[in-house]
Amino acid sequence: ALQACGRAGVRPGSGQPSSLARAMALSQGLQVAAGQAQPVAPTRGSCLFLHEWEAARAQVHAVRRKCAESTLYRFQLRAQSGLAAVEAWLAVLELRKKLQEVTAAATTRGIDELEARWRPVRLDAIDGEAATWLLAAERSHASALAETAARWGAAVPRGFEDLKGKYLALSESLAGETVAAVQAMDKAHEAAVQAWSGHSDRLEATAQAVAEERAPPDSWLSEVRYREQARGHVSNQILAEGLVAKGSATLAALEQERAQLWEAFVASYTGLSGGSGAAGHPGGVPLVEQPVPPVRPEAMDGQPSGAPAEVQGPLPVLPEMPSASGAVLQRTKVAMQASGGLFGLGGSTWREGATLVLTLHGYLHMFFLEASSKAPKASGPAGRPVTAEDEELVESAIKASVYVPLATRCVFLRKGKDDGLALALRSLRTPTVQARVADAQVFQELEQRCHDFVRRGQGLRNAAASAAAAAAATAAAGTGQAAGRPE
């Protein structure tokens, strides 16, 4: 399973495997662990629209969730079976030891009682030598039984207790950490479903608002929220399936170790029982001659997995998530104005690493991730520098937002070559979006688009005011006519 999991896919045009490609490779390993004969080659499907990808994600989750559950159940059964076998082997050795100890003690006690009854009435001149020989022989037999009991106690091969502890640890891991990971995958799936439902409602509200020429809600932000939840589900799925694959490798190693210890156990057992491949009594006389069968852990590899019918075939593969640029007019790396000094008392300063996003409906968001700002400059696909498009944005990283058509302040300043280009947008009851752009062309495009949104907002407000004034005038005229009409 782990060998199949190592065949990770690579995103086209990049040198690094994506999280979804890792999930594709891991699904192959999970399928092998579930009892499939050969790993399934990943299919390079694609989804043009996000709703198609969400439907595919839900379907893939349903099938792979059932496969993970059935595989985990089988592993738990095999771990319990292996542990029970090891405990049974140890119990047999302990039983033979106790049997010899009890027999030796009973023989010694019986000889002492016999001697106590026989001694007062025995004539040693006639039966003394014979009695001494007989009692000595029985005591020697009792000593032999005690020595055999000690040998049975020492017959446990090295590694049995260690193997038992490994089986216990595997059972606890499967029932604890792995089950918890599968449950976390389910919770992440439900969170993604709820986020998609909210995004769908936001899209409908946006379309209705655009048709009615009023301010639409920010549907792109709900998409960011959904993408964050979907990526979380994929990560949880990778973690859960990775733990299942890890359990598969651990179980296979334990089964091989148990097969080797079985051979050592058989050698000790047959040696003390009185013959190779025979079960006998302490006297060493064989009772049943038969070859000793081996333990075959590989016998389960070719048998049906017991998984549901829908996961018996090739596992479905989740394609890459569609691009998030459909509702984005402009996205660029900028510097963000922030408080400097100790406890923010050192005045304002510019912090590099922020991301500015202008959406199709005029929402401007400032994102800033602490981890990405402190991390060294990395390389993106094909070795090029990381750009704003390479970064996966999350809602919690938003530092400021403004609806540009309703902005009360929209200032773009060119402060010279060294200071770069600065912009500041502000709306009522929202933090000011202040940023510095290094690229003059990007700055010019952003300025033009923001001013277009501001003019569009002014036009909408003027039209709304004119409509309100006309409605008020019509209402006043109707009231005046009603007042001048005779009763």
Buried (B, 14 or more C-beta within 10 A) or exposed (E): BBEBBEBBBEBEEBEEBBBBBBBBBBBBBBBBBBBBEEBBEBEEEEBEEBBBBBEBBBEBBBBBBBBBBBBBEBBBEBBBEBBEBBEEBBEBBEEBBEBBBEBBBEBBEEBEEBBEEEEEEBEEEEEEEEBEEBBEEBBEBBEBBBEBBBBBBEBBBEBBEEBBEBBEEBBEBBBEBBBEBBEBBBEBBEBBBEBBEBBBEBBEBBEEBEEEEEBBBBBBBBBBBBBBBBBBBBBBBBBBBBBBBBBBBBBBEBBEBBBEBBEBBBBBBBEBBBBEBBBBEBEEEBEEEEEBEEBEBEEBEEEEBEBEEEBBEBBBBBBBBBEBEEBBBBBBBBBBBBEEEEEEEEEEEBBEBBBBBBBBBBBBBBBBBEEBEEEEEEEBBEEEEBEBBEBBBBBEBBBBBBBBBBBEEBBBEEEEEEEBBBBBBBBEEBEBBBBBBEBEEBBBBBBEBBEBBBEEBEEBEEEEEEEEEEEEEEEEEEEEEEEEEEE
